[in-house]
Amino acid sequence: MDQKRLLDSGKYITELAQRINYLADIKGGLEWGSLQELLDRVQNLRSKLFDLKEDELFVELEQIERRLDYLEDRVVQDLSPIEIVNIVRSPQRFTLQDILENCYDSYTELGGEGECNIDPAVVVARATITRRVKNRLYYHQVMVIGHEKGYGEEFRNGGCAKPWGNEKALRYMKVAEIEGIPIHSYIFTPGAYPIEDYPGAAQQIARNLFRMSRLKVPIVAFISEGGSGGAEAIGLADIRLMASRGYYSVISPEGAAAIEGRIKEGGKVPRELVEHCAAQLKMTAEDNLKLKTIDRIIEEPPLGARRGDYQFFRRLRYEMVRATDEVVLQTKSFRTFRSYALKRQSQEKEEDFSDEFDIHIKWSLTDSEKKRLLELRSKKYRAMGKGYKELRQTLQSRLSEAVESLKQNYYDIRYGLLRQHSRQVQKLIEEVSSEGSVFLKTVTEPVRVAYDFVFPKPKSENGLNQQDILRRSIFMQEWEQYISPLANEDKTVSCPNAEKYGCKDLWVPDLYGEFSGVCPSCGHHFPLEYQWYLQNLFDPGSVREFNKHIVSANPLKFQGFDEKLKKAIERTGRGSAIITFDASVFDIKIVVAMLYSDFRSGTVGSAEGEKFIRACDRARTTRRPFLAYIHTTGGIRIHEGTLGVIQMPRCTLVVREYIDSGGLYIVVYDNNSYAGPVASFLGCSPYQVGIRSSRIGFAGPRVIRETTGADVPPDYHSAKNALKRGHIQGIWDRREFRKNLFEALMTMGGPHLYYK
Amino acid sequence: MEINLKDLLKKYKSHPYEDHEIRTPHTGVVHINVEDGQEVSGPTGLWNHRPGTLLYVLEREGNPKHITSKYTGFVTKLRKELDGSFVQAGEPVMLIRHRLNKEEIIDRILREVLYIFPAPQRARYFFTPEVSAAMEKDKKKAINLKEGDEILIMSLMKRDTLLSYEGPAGVLYKVYFKHGDLMEQGTPLLGICSPERLPFVEKMIQRIRTEWDD
């Protein structure tokens, strides 16, 4: 027993109690390893501190410490994924506040402090971080954005960002971009707070991702607790670091267990199932590094870093500076020696670790470097999350692929090289002729009037021009309508609004035949299979599917998922929950991605993400409008873990590139559209429309009830309410889908259906 | 309008129930799901979005319609003989007897006894400053009203309109809104009692509150 302990035994007893409680947090209770007994002994010591003799006290303390050391070693040797989750959730774990205090030299919190804040779960600070190079200090300005879990303050919501919290984050990202300073984002969230109030949980995350994909400053993210969509809202970074005892997952293990075990609301989820799911989800830092969803792991102490682990903060500060250096250096054309110096230093052993840098790198970027930064970001995310399977293609499909490749070259020349020149020439001619026309008009006008009077312009038979004819034809059904097989049943059904509007019972052949699944009295839309849309929405024979050979797999080897996947493939005859195809609507050629319900409830995994990206790229190459028709999506497929989550930034980035290049991206939601996809590549579209009676949102009513403790009205997610909140821009009737789509293409698409 | 208060009280005391007859909305085969005397509950939840107890299923042309209870109470006069048989529209299937609690009885009696002044349109309502001040000054003092008295301010879209009382002269007995509440058109705002009937009404309500079991 050293002198310090002698003098400070009260404090030492408190530390021991904290260590015991920390172990109890990790093991899920005091029952394990007789922790309760140890804690009782510590409490006993505390109460009798001044009654015991010094020797007795020290002997007892030493015994407790030895026992604790032994127990901690045991926990470290056999740390399970659920225990890592418990480490992250422990109230003793470090928070963003500790990082700001210990890694940054000074900081100013923006947008309020503590409770007086638009969202106390999101902290934004303008901070200064220093680097020491040969005993000289260099200062860097950064924007720190992250989640603050707080030390048990209720108002922090455990780090669950509300929509306006994410909006605040976005606002300051833009400030960082204007000021040209890097962003350090710290992810400490179990998930986003699932409410639809404006700007809406899903829509705001989508906006953040959309903006971050082209943010012209280096972004470095550090993940301690990465809860799905909430994490992505500030997580689209050039380098993603992760704490060695952190977790990054598509869903909480409890949520996954409730789904896997089909546990009813309010029911208790068995602990074994939660542990099983935690292991299956591959959420630890090592797993994520293997899956390449993160770039590097930052080592913590074996049982995780706590608030007082200053050595860890020293390391973290060094790693954040180094990661930012790396991002900046990658954009430089001349960087070999500096990169080498940085790499050599990072390979130093832990015990030799020094936070002094050999070099100083400035973090400001020139215009060309910013361009390269965005290129690298795009390349990085495009290469991520490839957990799908590619089937061997038939000769025919390989031939069509070759044709596609040729087409691509053609389009590159047509819209790339030639278009560029022709536009310039056209522009010049327009300018010259405009100038000339002003001069000539005064001379030629009387002549033109006289000419028109003598030789009037011929009109078409009914006085309409070609555009009018085309517009008129949209009211006609040019081919025999596809009838849903649902109509083959001789029975009646009741409209769910019958009580409210007095709708009469509907005879099924009428409902699914003549009425197209729409109640004639109140307009309620009964769900229809996706084939109905394939047949009735597009011009007959125009649908040509591509990338059929990309199929869903089980990249995490999630137990029992192979069978489920097999069943889905057998039932649908398809390999994924998305169908991508070329089609035309009134002869307007478009590219379509369709998520449909029959295949794992339209959930998005690697295959779906990849097919979506390829479809989007195809639309960009061929300069065609891109339609995402969402028959149903249940969110990100939990069985693919973070490989699924990563599809959110991935696909949004590609959508952003498409829109930036001038593309028209329209999203139409039908039936149910929830979670990740809505919070990323769908929600970022400037034109989002809901089909009547559809539901759109972030989390379903059950998740909202369980997370927030508040009930939600039955029509909370209805398209009507989504429209009222400003999440979508319109509601379409299914029977007028084709007409409305055509009109949307004509009005939003401009003369060339492609802006640039 | 002469109401015998004693008879009214007697009526509720002898039969403190409200009966709701459940009839078939259309033809079909009935499958009864409850027993005679069984307690049933009406819709629940903040928005009454959770349906009440399933009473019976009415099936027509392969469309089984689940008829749930709109009221809380117990089932009586159940026509069990209809179970499994085809019935016409409007056929009584059972009666749901809802036991009125004290507050419901008081509310019903007051509505019969008092003159109700309804909201002329959907708006926010306030008492005029004079009435408001009088109410504040002495909460127990009765406020007498006669036709033409300016009593309320109707506020809608930043337009304030003075409302004059229309109805028989009397004492303001019950206020159905809180200061500044948004009230729908036709909902009761004030309950006015004639001065001679006032002591009886107060006594009766007192008796119901203290003596009756809920």
Interface residues (C-beta under 8 A of the other chain):
Chain A: E489 D490 K491 T492 V493 S494 D505 W507 D711 P713 P714
Chain B: H26 G45 L46 W47 H49 R60 E61 G62 N63 K65
